Amino acid sequence: DGAAFRAEGTSASQGDIKYSIVRKPLYEVSEFIKVAKNKINDIGWLASKIQRDLYARIERKSDDQMYAGTASAGVTYDGISAIAKALTATEVGTTRIPSATEFSVLNWAYAYIQNVAYTDPTAIFVNPVDYAVMVSKMPTSQAETIKMGLTFDISKIKPSAKVTAGTFLLGDFSQAEREFTNGITVETFNQNEDDAKNGL
């Protein structure tokens, strides 16, 4: 970063643009299901089974990996929770506030991200059980929001079953994007299950 103030007539400082080439393998999620011979020709049933069960399980596995995955070379990757910074008690204000609440902790954590990352978190994810408790305590007016000292929009608090109860995940997810190269591919095999297992 070469941005700097300078006196009139002095030289401007130079900034450098640097690029890093990062190569990552593509990861695949797969599953096969056994179907009785008398069901092979029932296209309607097969389509329903694939749409309702198979797609859902594959997408759920992908979601699980994105949040809590741990890297296994060539197979899986690190998820958000594996690389996210764990905030200390000081960073979430519990050492400074005599009787910290769920909201005061989130408030401090939100401010911490603003301070170190120069960005506003776009979402705060909490466990659905914690969310249910927090809903009953959420401010219902601007006056209550001010009284509670909240500095963020409470609509950013979202329930997610991926988050462990008693913890939270917050960050700027505005640039987060998941891409599928070919979507979901469905193949049928008329032989034994080894063909599906071995990708034959």
C-alpha positions as CSV (number, residue, x, y, z in Angstrom):
1,D,0.0,0.0,0.0
2,G,1.8,3.1,-1.2
3,A,-0.9,5.6,-0.3
4,A,0.6,8.4,1.8
5,F,0.3,12.2,2.4
6,R,3.1,14.3,0.9
7,A,4.2,17.9,0.9
8,E,3.8,19.9,-2.3
9,G,6.7,19.3,-4.7
10,T,7.9,16.0,-3.0
11,S,7.8,12.6,-4.7
12,A,4.8,10.4,-4.5
13,S,5.2,7.0,-2.9
14,Q,4.9,3.9,-5.0
15,G,2.4,1.1,-4.4
16,D,2.8,-2.4,-5.8
17,I,0.1,-4.6,-7.1
18,K,0.9,-8.2,-6.2
19,Y,-0.9,-11.4,-7.3
20,S,-0.8,-14.8,-5.9
21,I,-1.5,-17.9,-8.0
22,V,-3.4,-20.4,-6.0
23,R,-4.3,-23.8,-7.3
24,K,-6.9,-25.9,-5.6
25,P,-8.3,-29.2,-6.7
26,L,-12.0,-29.7,-7.5
27,Y,-13.9,-31.6,-4.8
28,E,-16.7,-34.0,-5.6
29,V,-19.6,-35.2,-3.4
30,S,-21.1,-38.5,-4.5
31,E,-23.5,-41.1,-3.4
32,F,-25.3,-44.1,-4.9
33,I,-28.6,-45.7,-4.1
34,K,-29.7,-49.3,-4.9
35,V,-33.0,-49.6,-6.8
36,A,-34.9,-52.9,-7.3
37,K,-35.3,-54.0,-10.9
38,N,-39.1,-53.4,-10.8
39,K,-38.4,-49.8,-10.0
40,I,-36.0,-49.1,-12.9
41,N,-38.7,-48.4,-15.4
42,D,-40.7,-46.3,-13.0
43,I,-39.3,-42.9,-14.2
44,G,-41.6,-40.9,-12.1
45,W,-40.7,-42.6,-8.9
46,L,-36.9,-42.5,-9.7
47,A,-37.1,-38.8,-10.5
48,S,-38.9,-38.1,-7.2
49,K,-36.5,-40.2,-5.2
50,I,-33.5,-38.4,-6.8
51,Q,-35.0,-34.9,-6.4
52,R,-36.3,-35.4,-2.8
53,D,-33.5,-37.5,-1.2
54,L,-30.4,-37.7,-3.3
55,Y,-30.0,-34.0,-4.1
56,A,-30.9,-33.0,-0.6
57,R,-28.2,-35.3,1.0
58,I,-25.5,-34.2,-1.4
59,E,-26.3,-30.5,-0.9
60,R,-26.4,-31.0,2.9
61,K,-23.0,-32.7,2.8
62,S,-21.6,-29.8,0.8
63,D,-23.1,-27.4,3.3
64,D,-21.6,-29.3,6.2
65,Q,-18.1,-29.2,4.6
66,M,-18.3,-25.5,3.9
67,Y,-19.0,-24.8,7.5
68,A,-17.2,-27.4,9.6
69,G,-15.0,-29.3,7.1
70,T,-11.4,-30.2,7.9
71,A,-9.0,-30.6,5.1
72,S,-8.1,-34.0,3.7
73,A,-5.6,-33.9,0.8
74,G,-7.4,-34.1,-2.5
75,V,-10.7,-35.0,-0.9
76,T,-12.1,-32.2,1.2
77,Y,-11.2,-28.7,2.2
78,D,-11.2,-26.5,5.4
79,G,-14.5,-25.1,6.2
80,I,-15.3,-21.6,7.6
81,S,-15.2,-22.7,11.3
82,A,-11.8,-24.3,10.8
83,I,-10.1,-21.1,9.6
84,A,-12.2,-18.5,11.4
85,K,-10.5,-16.7,14.3
86,A,-11.8,-17.7,17.7
87,L,-12.3,-14.4,19.6
88,T,-11.0,-14.1,23.2
89,A,-13.0,-13.1,26.2
90,T,-11.4,-9.6,26.0
91,E,-12.3,-9.3,22.3
92,V,-16.0,-10.0,23.0
93,G,-16.1,-7.7,26.1
94,T,-16.9,-10.3,28.8
95,T,-13.9,-9.1,30.8
96,R,-15.1,-5.5,30.7
97,I,-18.8,-5.9,31.3
98,P,-19.8,-7.2,34.8
99,S,-23.0,-8.9,33.5
100,A,-22.5,-9.7,29.8
101,T,-25.5,-10.7,27.8
102,E,-25.8,-12.4,24.4
103,F,-26.3,-9.1,22.8
104,S,-23.4,-7.3,24.5
105,V,-21.1,-10.2,23.4
106,L,-22.3,-9.9,19.8
107,N,-22.0,-6.1,20.0
108,W,-18.3,-6.3,21.1
109,A,-17.5,-9.0,18.5
110,Y,-19.2,-6.9,15.8
111,A,-17.1,-3.8,16.8
112,Y,-14.0,-6.0,16.9
113,I,-14.5,-7.0,13.3
114,Q,-15.1,-3.4,12.3
115,N,-11.9,-2.4,14.0
116,V,-9.5,-5.0,12.6
117,A,-11.0,-5.7,9.2
118,Y,-12.4,-2.2,8.4
119,T,-15.7,-3.8,7.3
120,D,-19.2,-4.4,8.6
121,P,-20.1,-8.0,9.2
122,T,-23.1,-8.9,6.9
123,A,-24.4,-11.7,9.1
124,I,-24.2,-13.2,12.6
125,F,-25.1,-16.9,12.8
126,V,-26.3,-18.5,16.0
127,N,-27.7,-21.9,16.9
128,P,-31.5,-22.0,16.5
129,V,-31.9,-22.7,20.3
130,D,-29.9,-19.6,21.2
131,Y,-31.8,-17.7,18.5
132,A,-35.2,-18.6,20.1
133,V,-34.0,-17.3,23.5
134,M,-32.6,-14.1,21.9
135,V,-35.8,-13.4,20.0
136,S,-37.7,-13.0,23.3
137,K,-35.1,-10.4,24.4
138,M,-34.7,-8.5,21.2
139,P,-35.5,-4.7,21.3
140,T,-38.8,-3.7,19.8
141,S,-38.1,0.0,19.4
142,Q,-35.3,2.4,18.6
143,A,-35.3,3.5,22.3
144,E,-34.7,0.0,23.5
145,T,-31.9,-0.6,20.9
146,I,-30.2,2.6,22.2
147,K,-30.7,1.6,25.8
148,M,-29.1,-1.8,25.1
149,G,-26.2,-0.1,23.4
150,L,-26.5,-2.1,20.2
151,T,-24.5,-0.8,17.3
152,F,-25.6,-3.3,14.7
153,D,-28.9,-4.1,12.9
154,I,-30.4,-7.1,14.8
155,S,-31.9,-8.4,11.6
156,K,-28.3,-9.6,10.8
157,I,-28.7,-12.3,13.5
158,K,-29.7,-15.5,11.7
159,P,-30.4,-19.0,13.0
160,S,-28.3,-21.9,11.7
161,A,-28.2,-25.5,12.8
162,K,-24.5,-25.7,11.7
163,V,-23.5,-23.4,14.6
164,T,-22.9,-25.1,18.0
165,A,-25.2,-23.9,20.8
166,G,-23.4,-21.3,22.9
167,T,-21.2,-20.1,20.0
168,F,-21.7,-17.8,17.1
169,L,-20.1,-17.0,13.7
170,L,-20.0,-13.5,12.3
171,G,-18.2,-12.0,9.3
172,D,-18.5,-10.2,6.0
173,F,-20.0,-12.8,3.6
174,S,-20.8,-10.4,0.8
175,Q,-18.1,-11.9,-1.4
176,A,-18.7,-15.5,-0.5
177,E,-19.7,-17.7,-3.4
178,R,-20.0,-21.4,-4.0
179,E,-19.6,-22.6,-7.5
180,F,-20.5,-26.0,-9.1
181,T,-18.7,-26.9,-12.2
182,N,-21.3,-29.3,-13.6
183,G,-24.1,-29.1,-11.0
184,I,-25.3,-32.6,-10.1
185,T,-24.8,-35.5,-12.5
186,V,-27.0,-38.6,-12.2
187,E,-25.9,-41.9,-13.7
188,T,-27.7,-45.3,-13.7
189,F,-26.0,-48.7,-13.6
190,N,-27.7,-51.9,-14.5
191,Q,-25.0,-54.0,-13.0
192,N,-23.7,-54.5,-9.4
193,E,-22.8,-51.7,-7.0
194,D,-19.1,-51.9,-7.7
195,D,-19.6,-49.9,-10.9
196,A,-20.9,-47.0,-8.9
197,K,-18.3,-47.3,-6.1
198,N,-15.4,-47.4,-8.6
199,G,-16.8,-44.9,-11.1
200,L,-16.9,-47.4,-13.9
